């Protein structure tokens, strides 16, 4: 870990009882209430503890489970915001390479996926791909089905713009174990520069409204998190962000900026706008994702990770194969062999992903496709 990152961790540890940088160096979890996973284990029992032990073993990239422990499920490809550091900032005609707005996973197909997962001991489901989950109007119905089938950890990230009081109550009753609010700012002026198309006061009211209803219903779960992508625009208010939210939410996520436009004309512009000079993560970090999870897109395509660049690696489609067969396929076995290999041997998507977390490259650093 570099000196600047150590200083940052030390500074934040002075504020928090619990601070942990993940194995990749991409994000940090913070909480005054202790380890969120220990809290969930206390609430959910031995099955959750066993699940997290298996997750940690898989994270060392030496254990391949019979079935993914976690599924990310993108019900629709859509978002109501146009944040500048996201692919949704692109003109609509350029979005075609990233996904199809017209597709969505039907409830019947979703139930089939969850039924297969329940058969093989699936432990966790997230409703995120490259999307805003709350744009799925009957999201609570999907969550309830996951809960009914015995999946122990159910979550999603949201910008909270569409989080009404009615929907908050539905979600709280449905069986969520975690909900993560993406904010990136504590000042309205800063928020407007990053989260284009949103409304700071509305989002703040929506989150506080959710927390009030949760308290009235005497719900310990879902655990609540606010997220902050640390960048040049918002860095000066990180401590203020933590100080404000520490009395309201269960934990924080502080993340490094990831540039979704490596090897495109948009790359340099975003680097200049967002990249902190000391935001470098470990360039050769070990990626555990294809040992732990799969992501299912709205058209049924299956990806080996949840990163932007995973879209370049379609390893199957749930309309043609089962999750079990895709997970245990020759394609996935080969991908696991290459994801952490020497950079020249890694899939293009993995090289781009690692570069997306580093300061801007020199022009001579271009790599062959």
Residue frames as qw, qx, qy, qz and C-alpha x, y, z in Angstrom:
[[0.000, 0.889, 0.458, 0.000, 0.00, 0.00, 0.00],
 [0.415, 0.529, -0.027, 0.740, 1.43, 3.41, -1.00],
 [0.267, -0.123, -0.471, 0.832, 2.25, 6.10, 1.57],
 [0.282, -0.122, -0.085, -0.948, -0.63, 8.38, 0.52],
 [0.665, -0.277, -0.556, -0.415, -3.13, 5.53, 0.88],
 [0.566, -0.215, -0.664, 0.440, -1.70, 4.57, 4.28],
 [0.065, -0.020, -0.284, 0.956, -2.08, 8.17, 5.45],
 [0.476, -0.192, -0.313, -0.799, -5.64, 8.23, 4.18],
 [0.691, -0.279, -0.662, -0.078, -6.50, 4.99, 5.99],
 [0.424, -0.146, -0.563, 0.694, -4.85, 6.24, 9.18],
 [0.136, -0.093, 0.067, -0.984, -6.77, 9.51, 9.00],
 [0.625, -0.235, -0.390, -0.634, -10.10, 7.76, 8.55],
 [0.643, -0.191, -0.716, 0.193, -9.34, 5.15, 11.21],
 [0.137, 0.011, -0.466, 0.874, -9.15, 8.01, 13.68],
 [0.468, -0.067, -0.031, -0.881, -12.83, 8.60, 12.93],
 [0.823, -0.013, -0.336, -0.457, -14.02, 4.98, 12.67],
 [0.690, -0.403, 0.571, -0.189, -13.94, 1.85, 14.80],
 [0.774, 0.122, 0.598, 0.172, -13.81, -0.30, 11.67],
 [0.376, 0.786, -0.269, -0.410, -11.91, 0.46, 8.46],
 [0.716, -0.107, 0.648, 0.237, -10.88, -2.11, 5.90],
 [0.318, 0.590, -0.459, -0.584, -9.39, -1.72, 2.42],
 [0.944, 0.181, 0.184, -0.203, -10.47, -4.54, 0.14],
 [0.796, -0.206, 0.436, 0.367, -7.94, -6.92, -1.37],
 [0.594, 0.560, 0.336, 0.470, -7.82, -5.02, -4.66],
 [0.334, -0.269, -0.093, 0.898, -7.25, -1.61, -3.10],
 [0.014, 0.441, 0.530, 0.724, -10.27, -0.25, -4.99],
 [0.419, -0.655, -0.226, -0.586, -12.57, 0.51, -2.07],
 [0.173, 0.149, -0.721, 0.655, -12.66, 0.88, 1.70],
 [0.493, -0.597, -0.575, -0.266, -15.44, -0.02, 4.11],
 [0.094, 0.265, -0.470, 0.836, -15.90, 2.17, 7.18],
 [0.553, -0.568, -0.490, -0.362, -18.18, 1.85, 10.17],
 [0.165, -0.502, 0.523, -0.668, -18.41, 3.00, 13.76],
 [0.827, -0.210, 0.163, -0.496, -20.65, 0.02, 14.47],
 [0.586, -0.329, 0.736, 0.080, -18.07, -2.62, 13.57],
 [0.071, -0.156, 0.843, 0.510, -17.66, -5.06, 10.71],
 [0.616, 0.133, -0.092, -0.771, -20.92, -5.07, 8.66],
 [0.649, 0.113, -0.718, -0.226, -20.48, -8.77, 7.93],
 [0.204, -0.014, -0.840, 0.503, -20.25, -9.56, 11.65],
 [0.381, 0.128, 0.316, -0.859, -23.44, -7.58, 12.21],
 [0.693, 0.168, -0.379, -0.590, -25.19, -9.52, 9.46],
 [0.477, 0.101, -0.868, 0.096, -23.90, -12.81, 10.88],
 [0.074, 0.061, 0.702, -0.705, -25.43, -11.90, 14.23],
 [0.540, 0.226, 0.119, -0.802, -28.76, -11.12, 12.55],
 [0.743, 0.310, -0.367, -0.466, -28.83, -13.96, 10.01],
 [0.879, -0.308, 0.327, -0.158, -27.05, -16.74, 11.86],
 [0.641, -0.355, 0.616, 0.288, -24.71, -19.58, 11.01],
 [0.697, 0.515, 0.446, 0.224, -25.65, -19.80, 7.32],
 [0.239, 0.965, -0.061, 0.085, -24.36, -16.28, 6.76],
 [0.424, -0.735, 0.513, 0.131, -21.11, -17.03, 8.59],
 [0.743, 0.000, 0.621, 0.250, -20.55, -20.11, 6.45],
 [0.551, 0.770, 0.280, 0.156, -21.32, -18.14, 3.30],
 [0.040, 0.969, -0.245, 0.020, -18.75, -15.44, 4.15],
 [0.598, -0.492, 0.603, 0.192, -16.12, -18.07, 4.97],
 [0.719, 0.322, 0.552, 0.273, -16.67, -19.62, 1.53],
 [0.327, 0.936, 0.100, 0.084, -16.60, -16.14, -0.02],
 [0.242, -0.868, 0.420, 0.110, -13.23, -15.41, 1.57],
 [0.682, -0.199, 0.654, 0.260, -11.80, -18.74, 0.45],
 [0.623, 0.606, 0.438, 0.231, -13.02, -18.16, -3.10],
 [0.085, 0.994, -0.052, -0.042, -11.52, -14.65, -2.90],
 [0.457, -0.628, 0.556, 0.296, -8.07, -16.22, -2.67],
 [0.597, 0.579, -0.375, -0.409, -8.67, -17.60, -6.19],
 [0.035, 0.346, -0.938, 0.007, -7.87, -21.17, -5.20],
 [0.298, 0.240, 0.878, -0.288, -11.36, -22.54, -4.52],
 [0.317, -0.013, -0.489, -0.813, -13.93, -22.90, -7.30],
 [0.502, 0.097, 0.622, -0.593, -17.40, -23.54, -5.94],
 [0.345, 0.293, 0.871, 0.191, -19.90, -25.80, -7.69],
 [0.108, 0.795, 0.518, 0.296, -22.08, -22.74, -8.30],
 [0.193, 0.491, -0.144, 0.837, -21.48, -18.99, -7.93],
 [0.248, -0.355, -0.669, 0.604, -21.97, -17.72, -4.39],
 [0.098, 0.606, 0.237, -0.753, -23.40, -14.46, -5.70],
 [0.380, 0.483, 0.618, 0.490, -25.41, -13.31, -8.72],
 [0.059, 0.406, 0.034, -0.912, -25.68, -9.73, -9.95],
 [0.311, 0.493, 0.786, 0.205, -28.93, -9.46, -11.91],
 [0.032, 0.235, -0.140, -0.961, -29.57, -6.49, -14.21],
 [0.401, 0.508, 0.729, -0.222, -33.34, -6.55, -14.74],
 [0.440, 0.861, 0.250, 0.056, -33.24, -3.54, -17.08],
 [0.583, 0.005, 0.101, 0.806, -30.51, -1.51, -18.76],
 [0.002, 0.795, 0.301, 0.526, -31.47, 2.04, -17.86],
 [0.414, -0.324, -0.426, 0.736, -30.76, 4.91, -15.48],
 [0.018, 0.902, 0.426, 0.062, -32.56, 8.14, -14.63],
 [0.275, -0.868, 0.160, 0.382, -29.30, 10.11, -14.15],
 [0.731, 0.631, -0.053, 0.255, -26.46, 11.09, -16.47],
 [0.577, -0.748, 0.189, 0.266, -23.49, 11.21, -14.10],
 [0.347, 0.851, -0.364, -0.153, -20.35, 12.49, -15.81],
 [0.130, -0.540, 0.831, 0.010, -18.17, 9.59, -14.69],
 [0.629, 0.138, 0.739, -0.199, -20.60, 6.98, -16.03],
 [0.242, 0.095, 0.767, 0.587, -21.34, 5.55, -19.47],
 [0.132, 0.730, 0.670, -0.028, -24.84, 7.07, -19.23],
 [0.075, -0.742, 0.033, 0.666, -23.22, 10.46, -19.84],
 [0.265, -0.077, 0.698, 0.661, -22.70, 9.36, -23.45],
 [0.482, 0.206, -0.211, -0.825, -25.10, 10.45, -26.22],
 [0.797, 0.051, 0.451, -0.399, -27.87, 7.89, -26.57],
 [0.810, 0.519, -0.210, -0.176, -26.71, 6.77, -30.03],
 [0.332, 0.580, -0.710, 0.222, -23.32, 5.79, -28.55],
 [0.547, -0.334, 0.604, -0.473, -24.92, 3.76, -25.77],
 [0.898, 0.208, -0.161, -0.352, -25.77, 0.94, -28.18],
 [0.568, 0.421, -0.683, 0.182, -22.37, -0.68, -27.69],
 [0.083, -0.302, 0.731, -0.606, -23.05, -0.97, -23.95],
 [0.205, 0.235, 0.895, -0.318, -26.55, -2.39, -23.95],
 [0.156, -0.349, -0.664, -0.642, -30.10, -2.47, -25.28],
 [0.257, -0.063, 0.379, -0.887, -32.68, -0.32, -23.49],
 [0.668, -0.028, -0.304, -0.679, -35.53, -2.34, -25.00],
 [0.649, -0.018, -0.760, 0.028, -34.66, -5.63, -23.28],
 [0.420, -0.504, 0.460, -0.598, -35.66, -6.66, -19.78],
 [0.171, 0.064, -0.976, 0.118, -35.62, -9.90, -17.82],
 [0.594, -0.395, -0.390, -0.582, -39.15, -11.17, -17.31],
 [0.557, -0.484, 0.455, -0.498, -40.35, -12.17, -13.87],
 [0.986, 0.031, 0.053, -0.156, -40.69, -15.77, -15.09],
 [0.726, 0.484, -0.356, 0.333, -37.09, -15.87, -16.31],
 [0.076, -0.643, 0.499, -0.576, -35.91, -14.27, -13.09],
 [0.791, -0.336, 0.315, -0.403, -37.73, -16.88, -11.01],
 [0.963, 0.226, -0.136, 0.057, -36.13, -19.64, -13.08],
 [0.427, 0.600, -0.469, 0.488, -32.68, -18.20, -12.33],
 [0.353, -0.535, 0.489, -0.591, -33.42, -17.95, -8.60],
 [0.944, -0.122, 0.104, -0.288, -34.88, -21.47, -8.51],
 [0.846, 0.346, -0.318, 0.254, -31.69, -22.85, -10.01],
 [0.140, 0.608, -0.496, 0.603, -29.65, -20.86, -7.52],
 [0.658, -0.432, 0.330, -0.521, -31.69, -22.17, -4.60],
 [0.988, 0.075, -0.114, -0.075, -31.09, -25.72, -5.84],
 [0.777, 0.308, -0.295, 0.463, -27.29, -25.23, -5.76],
 [0.602, -0.536, -0.317, 0.499, -26.99, -23.17, -2.59],
 [0.257, 0.601, 0.095, 0.751, -26.80, -19.63, -4.00],
 [0.431, -0.427, -0.522, 0.599, -26.14, -17.29, -1.08],
 [0.101, -0.582, -0.125, 0.797, -26.44, -13.74, -2.37],
 [0.380, 0.606, 0.565, 0.412, -28.26, -11.66, -5.00],
 [0.128, -0.479, -0.025, 0.868, -27.69, -8.06, -6.08],
 [0.469, 0.706, 0.528, -0.042, -30.03, -6.20, -8.45],
 [0.055, 0.870, -0.219, -0.437, -27.30, -4.14, -10.10],
 [0.770, 0.268, 0.311, 0.489, -25.60, -4.35, -13.44],
 [0.212, -0.006, 0.110, 0.971, -25.25, -1.08, -15.27],
 [0.260, -0.560, -0.615, -0.491, -28.61, 0.24, -14.17],
 [0.249, -0.256, 0.411, -0.839, -30.77, 1.95, -11.57],
 [0.094, -0.172, -0.979, 0.059, -32.76, -0.88, -9.90],
 [0.195, 0.435, 0.569, -0.670, -35.62, 1.36, -8.75],
 [0.370, 0.303, -0.367, -0.798, -36.65, 1.86, -12.38],
 [0.329, -0.148, -0.914, -0.187, -38.07, -1.66, -12.08],
 [0.426, -0.431, -0.015, -0.795, -41.48, -0.66, -10.70],
 [0.880, -0.354, -0.099, -0.302, -42.27, -3.98, -8.99],
 [0.358, 0.542, -0.691, 0.316, -38.77, -4.50, -7.62],
 [0.452, -0.360, 0.606, -0.547, -40.13, -5.51, -4.20],
 [0.932, 0.114, 0.065, -0.339, -41.89, -8.48, -5.85],
 [0.731, 0.472, -0.467, 0.157, -38.54, -9.72, -7.20],
 [0.015, 0.519, -0.668, 0.533, -36.87, -9.26, -3.82],
 [0.717, -0.218, 0.381, -0.542, -39.66, -11.11, -2.03],
 [0.949, 0.219, -0.169, -0.153, -39.22, -14.10, -4.33],
 [0.481, 0.511, -0.612, 0.364, -35.49, -14.25, -3.60],
 [0.304, -0.408, 0.593, -0.624, -36.28, -14.18, 0.10],
 [0.871, -0.033, 0.149, -0.466, -38.92, -16.91, -0.23],
 [0.892, 0.323, -0.314, 0.026, -36.41, -19.19, -1.97],
 [0.841, -0.495, -0.025, 0.219, -34.03, -18.96, 0.97],
 [0.581, 0.492, -0.122, 0.637, -31.29, -16.75, -0.48],
 [0.554, -0.559, -0.420, 0.451, -29.70, -15.24, 2.60],
 [0.278, -0.496, 0.026, 0.822, -28.13, -11.93, 1.41],
 [0.344, 0.681, 0.564, 0.316, -30.18, -9.60, -0.83],
 [0.279, -0.620, -0.042, 0.732, -29.06, -6.11, -1.81],
 [0.519, 0.633, 0.349, 0.457, -28.80, -3.32, -4.35],
 [0.303, -0.264, -0.016, 0.915, -27.18, 0.06, -4.99],
 [0.180, 0.779, 0.568, 0.196, -29.39, 3.02, -5.86],
 [0.239, 0.294, -0.013, 0.925, -29.13, 6.74, -6.53],
 [0.087, -0.431, -0.704, 0.558, -32.31, 7.08, -4.39],
 [0.145, 0.038, -0.204, -0.967, -33.99, 9.55, -6.76],
 [0.556, -0.196, -0.537, -0.603, -37.05, 7.30, -7.16],
 [0.356, -0.138, -0.847, 0.369, -37.17, 6.17, -3.52],
 [0.398, -0.504, -0.151, -0.752, -40.62, 7.29, -2.38],
 [0.414, -0.318, 0.619, -0.587, -42.13, 6.59, 1.05],
 [0.897, 0.101, 0.094, -0.419, -44.41, 3.95, -0.44],
 [0.799, 0.417, -0.429, 0.067, -41.54, 2.16, -2.14],
 [0.041, 0.536, -0.691, 0.483, -39.40, 2.43, 0.98],
 [0.666, -0.201, 0.492, -0.523, -42.02, 0.55, 2.97],
 [0.927, 0.284, -0.101, -0.223, -42.36, -2.09, 0.23],
 [0.571, 0.540, -0.570, 0.241, -38.61, -2.65, 0.16],
 [0.195, -0.468, 0.668, -0.546, -38.34, -2.84, 3.93],
 [0.792, -0.058, 0.391, -0.465, -41.04, -5.50, 4.04],
 [0.817, 0.440, -0.292, -0.233, -39.64, -7.49, 1.11],
 [0.952, -0.250, 0.082, 0.157, -36.56, -8.93, 2.80],
 [0.469, 0.757, -0.291, 0.350, -33.56, -6.83, 1.83],
 [0.792, -0.421, -0.192, 0.397, -30.43, -7.32, 3.92],
 [0.403, -0.389, 0.093, 0.823, -28.50, -4.32, 2.55],
 [0.383, 0.843, 0.339, 0.163, -29.25, -1.15, 0.62],
 [0.552, -0.261, 0.117, 0.783, -26.48, 1.13, -0.66],
 [0.222, 0.927, 0.267, -0.142, -27.05, 4.78, -1.54],
 [0.636, 0.168, 0.188, 0.729, -24.68, 6.31, -4.10],
 [0.095, -0.934, -0.266, 0.217, -24.17, 9.97, -3.21],
 [0.688, 0.286, 0.072, 0.663, -20.56, 11.15, -3.76],
 [0.133, 0.445, -0.071, 0.883, -21.13, 14.53, -2.08],
 [0.253, -0.538, -0.670, 0.445, -22.46, 16.29, 1.00],
 [0.041, 0.496, 0.055, -0.865, -22.78, 19.74, -0.56],
 [0.598, 0.628, 0.443, -0.226, -25.46, 20.50, -3.12],
 [0.295, 0.845, -0.304, -0.326, -23.07, 22.42, -5.37],
 [0.149, -0.457, 0.859, 0.178, -20.67, 19.46, -5.51],
 [0.551, 0.230, 0.787, -0.154, -23.47, 16.96, -6.02],
 [0.553, 0.740, 0.170, -0.344, -24.73, 18.87, -9.07],
 [0.170, 0.737, -0.578, -0.306, -21.30, 18.68, -10.71],
 [0.137, -0.261, 0.953, 0.068, -21.22, 14.89, -10.46],
 [0.260, 0.324, 0.902, -0.114, -24.77, 13.55, -10.39],
 [0.169, 0.127, -0.326, -0.921, -26.28, 15.18, -13.45],
 [0.460, -0.235, -0.635, -0.575, -30.06, 15.01, -13.72],
 [0.465, -0.398, -0.745, 0.264, -30.66, 14.42, -10.02],
 [0.243, -0.770, -0.052, -0.587, -31.89, 16.67, -7.23],
 [0.318, 0.272, -0.709, 0.568, -29.78, 16.81, -4.08],
 [0.363, -0.185, 0.446, -0.797, -32.53, 17.84, -1.67],
 [0.844, 0.015, -0.177, -0.507, -34.96, 15.28, -3.03],
 [0.742, 0.196, -0.628, 0.132, -32.40, 12.47, -2.71],
 [0.116, 0.254, -0.669, 0.688, -31.41, 13.50, 0.82],
 [0.582, -0.120, 0.247, -0.765, -35.09, 13.62, 1.83],
 [0.859, 0.096, -0.382, -0.327, -35.70, 10.23, 0.23],
 [0.568, 0.208, -0.720, 0.340, -32.84, 8.58, 2.13],
 [0.100, -0.171, 0.591, -0.782, -33.81, 10.15, 5.45],
 [0.716, -0.048, -0.021, -0.696, -37.42, 9.17, 4.78],
 [0.797, 0.115, -0.588, -0.074, -36.34, 5.57, 4.27],
 [0.348, 0.189, -0.718, 0.572, -34.39, 5.62, 7.54],
 [0.386, -0.156, 0.351, -0.839, -37.36, 7.06, 9.44],
 [0.836, 0.000, -0.216, -0.505, -39.71, 4.37, 8.11],
 [0.669, 0.190, -0.693, 0.190, -37.15, 1.69, 8.91],
 [0.062, 0.187, -0.655, 0.729, -36.99, 2.92, 12.49],
 [0.596, -0.089, 0.153, -0.783, -40.78, 3.07, 12.80],
 [0.881, 0.079, -0.354, -0.305, -41.06, -0.50, 11.55],
 [0.620, -0.605, 0.491, -0.099, -38.33, -1.53, 14.02],
 [0.927, 0.360, -0.049, 0.092, -36.31, -3.18, 11.27],
 [0.555, -0.629, 0.386, 0.385, -32.65, -3.94, 11.97],
 [0.402, -0.054, 0.678, 0.613, -32.22, -4.91, 8.33],
 [0.820, 0.395, -0.065, 0.409, -31.43, -3.89, 5.72],
 [0.522, -0.497, 0.028, 0.693, -28.09, -2.45, 6.76],
 [0.351, 0.920, 0.175, 0.000, -27.70, 0.95, 5.12],
 [0.646, -0.214, 0.222, 0.698, -24.62, 2.29, 3.36],
 [0.303, 0.926, 0.024, -0.224, -23.69, 5.57, 1.68],
 [0.817, 0.103, 0.269, 0.500, -21.05, 5.51, -1.06],
 [0.006, -0.936, 0.140, 0.323, -18.48, 8.12, -2.01],
 [0.828, 0.353, 0.127, 0.416, -16.34, 7.84, -5.15],
 [0.411, -0.743, 0.064, 0.524, -13.32, 9.85, -4.08],
 [0.611, 0.494, 0.327, 0.525, -12.25, 12.21, -6.86],
 [0.358, 0.119, -0.021, 0.926, -10.88, 15.65, -7.66],
 [0.233, -0.541, -0.313, -0.745, -14.30, 17.33, -7.46],
 [0.664, -0.615, -0.233, -0.356, -15.46, 16.03, -4.07],
 [0.712, 0.062, -0.540, 0.444, -12.25, 15.06, -2.22],
 [0.083, 0.358, -0.364, 0.856, -12.22, 18.14, 0.03],
 [0.579, -0.319, 0.135, -0.738, -15.53, 17.15, 1.65],
 [0.647, 0.017, -0.762, -0.025, -14.82, 13.49, 2.41],
 [0.224, -0.041, -0.732, 0.642, -14.46, 14.08, 6.16],
 [0.369, 0.048, 0.193, -0.908, -17.59, 16.22, 6.22],
 [0.676, 0.019, -0.536, -0.505, -19.47, 13.49, 4.34],
 [0.548, -0.060, -0.803, 0.229, -18.46, 10.91, 6.96],
 [0.041, -0.031, -0.553, 0.832, -19.16, 13.23, 9.89],
 [0.510, -0.007, -0.061, -0.858, -22.67, 13.94, 8.62],
 [0.762, 0.007, -0.477, -0.438, -23.72, 10.36, 7.84],
 [0.305, 0.223, -0.869, 0.320, -22.05, 8.48, 10.71],
 [0.284, 0.034, 0.653, -0.702, -25.08, 8.94, 12.99],
 [0.677, 0.272, 0.019, -0.684, -27.56, 7.82, 10.33],
 [0.832, 0.325, -0.378, -0.241, -26.22, 4.84, 8.36],
 [0.932, -0.330, 0.143, 0.042, -24.55, 1.55, 9.27],
 [0.685, -0.290, 0.366, 0.559, -21.48, 1.86, 7.09],
 [0.266, 0.837, -0.191, -0.438, -19.68, 3.76, 4.33],
 [0.836, 0.173, 0.342, 0.392, -17.90, 2.80, 1.13],
 [0.016, 0.863, -0.257, -0.436, -15.08, 5.05, -0.08],
 [0.850, 0.282, 0.394, 0.206, -14.11, 4.06, -3.61],
 [0.312, -0.379, 0.423, 0.762, -11.42, 4.98, -6.11],
 [0.516, 0.614, -0.054, -0.595, -12.49, 6.57, -9.36],
 [0.588, 0.043, 0.748, 0.306, -12.74, 4.09, -12.24],
 [0.243, 0.502, -0.291, -0.778, -12.62, 5.51, -15.77],
 [0.742, 0.275, 0.589, -0.166, -15.07, 3.62, -18.02],
 [0.594, 0.788, 0.032, -0.157, -13.53, 4.99, -21.22],
 [0.489, -0.510, 0.582, 0.403, -10.04, 3.49, -21.51],
 [0.334, -0.031, 0.729, 0.597, -8.94, 3.61, -25.17],
 [0.214, 0.746, 0.597, 0.202, -11.74, 5.93, -26.24],
 [0.242, 0.551, 0.060, 0.796, -11.78, 9.69, -26.99],
 [0.466, -0.771, -0.168, -0.401, -13.53, 10.35, -23.66],
 [0.827, -0.236, -0.359, 0.363, -10.75, 8.89, -21.52],
 [0.450, 0.153, -0.206, 0.856, -8.46, 11.92, -21.12],
 [0.251, -0.550, -0.131, -0.786, -11.32, 14.30, -20.43],
 [0.765, -0.549, -0.259, -0.216, -12.52, 12.24, -17.48],
 [0.762, -0.089, -0.313, 0.559, -9.00, 11.76, -16.16],
 [0.220, 0.313, -0.119, 0.917, -8.50, 15.51, -16.00],
 [0.449, -0.530, -0.182, -0.697, -11.91, 16.06, -14.46],
 [0.827, -0.465, -0.117, -0.292, -11.91, 13.34, -11.78],
 [0.876, 0.040, -0.370, 0.308, -8.54, 11.67, -11.18],
 [0.462, -0.863, 0.204, -0.001, -6.73, 12.41, -7.93],
 [0.387, 0.708, -0.588, 0.065, -2.95, 12.24, -8.28],
 [0.113, -0.382, 0.865, -0.306, -2.66, 9.74, -5.40],
 [0.787, 0.031, 0.214, -0.578, -5.64, 7.57, -6.34],
 [0.511, 0.386, -0.744, -0.188, -3.57, 4.72, -7.78],
 [0.883, -0.291, 0.257, -0.265, -4.61, 1.28, -6.59],
 [0.539, -0.378, 0.710, 0.249, -2.37, -1.75, -6.83],
 [0.444, 0.498, -0.433, -0.606, -1.80, -2.18, -10.62],
 [0.445, 0.182, -0.858, -0.181, -1.49, -5.96, -10.40],
 [0.520, -0.190, 0.540, -0.634, -4.20, -6.66, -7.86],
 [0.021, 0.059, 0.992, 0.105, -5.63, -10.16, -7.72],
 [0.521, -0.045, -0.144, -0.840, -9.18, -10.14, -9.05],
 [0.228, -0.016, 0.937, -0.265, -11.40, -12.70, -7.27],
 [0.554, 0.223, 0.109, -0.795, -14.65, -12.00, -9.09],
 [0.685, 0.208, -0.541, -0.442, -14.83, -14.99, -11.49],
 [0.331, 0.052, -0.902, 0.271, -14.33, -17.25, -8.47],
 [0.076, 0.210, 0.656, -0.721, -17.22, -15.68, -6.55],
 [0.384, 0.560, 0.379, -0.629, -19.92, -14.34, -8.86],
 [0.304, 0.293, 0.661, 0.620, -21.57, -13.97, -12.24],
 [0.214, 0.405, 0.157, -0.875, -23.53, -11.04, -13.65],
 [0.328, 0.444, 0.803, 0.223, -26.68, -11.61, -15.70],
 [0.010, 0.134, -0.160, -0.978, -27.61, -8.79, -18.05],
 [0.509, 0.334, 0.321, -0.726, -31.07, -7.68, -19.11],
 [0.668, 0.410, -0.396, -0.478, -30.80, -9.60, -22.41],
 [0.986, -0.127, 0.046, -0.101, -29.68, -12.79, -20.66],
 [0.613, 0.562, -0.441, 0.337, -25.96, -12.45, -21.40],
 [0.795, -0.585, -0.072, 0.141, -23.77, -13.70, -18.56],
 [0.311, 0.802, -0.366, 0.355, -20.55, -11.88, -17.58],
 [0.775, -0.074, -0.517, 0.356, -17.72, -13.11, -15.32],
 [0.357, -0.211, -0.385, 0.825, -17.59, -9.94, -13.19],
 [0.024, 0.845, 0.513, -0.147, -19.47, -6.73, -12.35],
 [0.298, -0.482, 0.165, 0.808, -16.89, -4.24, -13.73],
 [0.425, 0.676, -0.075, -0.598, -17.61, -1.90, -16.65],
 [0.255, 0.555, -0.692, -0.385, -15.30, -3.90, -18.85],
 [0.436, -0.001, 0.889, -0.140, -16.90, -7.23, -18.08],
 [0.641, 0.563, 0.230, -0.468, -19.33, -6.40, -20.88],
 [0.376, 0.643, -0.587, -0.316, -16.54, -7.35, -23.30],
 [0.080, 0.247, -0.964, 0.054, -16.56, -10.92, -21.96],
 [0.789, -0.049, 0.021, -0.611, -19.85, -12.67, -22.52],
 [0.092, -0.330, 0.937, -0.061, -19.41, -16.22, -21.22],
 [0.022, 0.284, 0.954, 0.088, -22.91, -17.48, -21.96],
 [0.364, -0.185, -0.142, -0.902, -26.61, -16.62, -22.06],
 [0.325, 0.007, 0.801, -0.502, -29.29, -17.85, -19.67],
 [0.724, 0.356, 0.071, -0.587, -31.77, -18.27, -22.53],
 [0.707, 0.451, -0.521, -0.157, -29.44, -20.91, -23.98],
 [0.590, 0.140, -0.723, 0.332, -27.69, -22.50, -20.98],
 [0.630, -0.697, -0.341, 0.019, -28.13, -22.96, -17.26],
 [0.169, -0.906, 0.330, -0.202, -26.14, -20.91, -14.76],
 [0.811, -0.391, 0.429, 0.072, -24.55, -24.16, -13.55],
 [0.837, 0.324, 0.289, 0.333, -23.33, -25.06, -17.03],
 [0.310, 0.882, -0.072, 0.347, -22.01, -21.54, -17.72],
 [0.435, -0.819, 0.347, -0.139, -20.19, -21.39, -14.38],
 [0.748, -0.326, 0.562, 0.136, -18.51, -24.74, -15.00],
 [0.756, 0.647, 0.093, -0.012, -17.90, -24.22, -18.72],
 [0.777, 0.089, 0.114, 0.612, -14.58, -24.36, -20.52],
 [0.205, 0.749, 0.110, 0.620, -14.95, -20.64, -21.22],
 [0.471, -0.839, 0.061, -0.267, -15.16, -19.79, -17.51],
 [0.883, -0.333, 0.109, 0.312, -12.31, -22.15, -16.63],
 [0.633, 0.366, 0.118, 0.672, -10.12, -20.44, -19.21],
 [0.050, -0.845, -0.061, -0.528, -11.15, -17.00, -17.98],
 [0.689, -0.722, 0.064, -0.016, -10.19, -17.87, -14.39],
 [0.850, -0.067, 0.131, 0.506, -6.78, -19.02, -15.64],
 [0.479, 0.456, 0.175, 0.730, -6.15, -15.74, -17.48],
 [0.193, -0.916, -0.261, -0.237, -7.73, -13.06, -15.25],
 [0.477, -0.849, 0.209, 0.095, -4.69, -12.83, -12.95],
 [0.866, 0.145, 0.176, 0.444, -2.03, -13.90, -15.44],
 [0.395, -0.249, 0.179, 0.866, 0.77, -11.67, -16.76],
 [0.268, 0.613, 0.174, -0.723, -0.74, -8.48, -18.20],
 [0.234, 0.387, -0.617, -0.644, 0.06, -9.50, -21.79],
 [0.146, -0.089, -0.972, -0.161, -1.91, -12.72, -21.32],
 [0.201, 0.372, 0.644, -0.637, -4.93, -11.22, -19.58],
 [0.278, 0.662, 0.658, 0.225, -8.20, -10.71, -21.47],
 [0.203, 0.435, 0.149, 0.864, -8.48, -7.22, -22.95],
 [0.434, -0.737, -0.313, -0.413, -11.32, -6.42, -20.56],
 [0.754, -0.547, -0.210, 0.298, -9.15, -7.21, -17.53],
 [0.548, 0.044, 0.028, 0.835, -6.27, -5.06, -18.76],
 [0.042, -0.569, -0.244, -0.784, -8.63, -2.17, -19.38],
 [0.602, -0.706, -0.345, -0.142, -10.24, -2.62, -15.97],
 [0.713, -0.396, -0.148, 0.560, -6.89, -2.41, -14.19],
 [0.363, 0.200, 0.148, 0.898, -5.86, 0.61, -16.26],
 [0.205, -0.711, -0.412, -0.532, -9.17, 2.33, -15.48],
 [0.627, -0.736, -0.237, 0.091, -8.10, 2.59, -11.84],
 [0.665, -0.218, 0.047, 0.713, -4.68, 4.09, -12.54],
 [0.026, 0.762, -0.031, -0.646, -3.65, 7.70, -13.31],
 [0.654, 0.710, -0.015, -0.259, -3.65, 8.63, -17.00],
 [0.843, -0.059, 0.369, 0.387, -1.27, 6.60, -19.12],
 [0.087, -0.566, 0.430, 0.698, 1.32, 7.93, -21.52],
 [0.690, 0.498, -0.154, -0.502, 0.43, 7.70, -25.19],
 [0.358, 0.465, -0.802, -0.109, 3.10, 5.04, -25.67],
 [0.319, -0.142, 0.848, -0.399, 1.29, 2.80, -23.17],
 [0.742, 0.224, -0.113, -0.621, -1.34, 1.81, -25.72],
 [0.429, -0.211, 0.878, 0.019, -1.76, -1.95, -25.88],
 [0.244, 0.088, -0.759, -0.597, -2.77, -4.15, -28.74],
 [0.707, 0.028, 0.278, -0.649, -6.32, -5.37, -29.00]]
